Amino acid sequence: MERDLKQDGYTDGTRTPSPTGEEKKIQLETEEVFPPISSCDKGAFWRKTSYA
C-alpha cells in the first residue's frame, strides 16, 4: 500500500533538509518499518496524509 506522507521532523531533532518528493511516497506492507531518508541518511517522523 502506498501512502502519501508529510515529514514532521527527523529523529535527531532537526527539520531540514526536506525529503525529496520521491522519498515522501513510501510503499509499506503491514507491520513494515519506515526506511531512513536516503538523501540525508536520517530517520524521520511522518504524518499520514492519504492512502493510495
CORJO-V63231 format. One record per run of one state. SS is the DSSP state (a for helix, b for strand, c for the rest). FROM is the first residue (numbers start at 1). TO is the last residue. If there is no record, write none. Layout:
BEGIN
SS:FROM:TO
SS:FROM:TO
END
This chain:
BEGIN
c:1:1
b:2:10
c:11:21
a:22:24
b:25:27
c:28:36
b:37:37
c:38:41
b:42:42
c:43:43
b:44:51
c:52:52
END
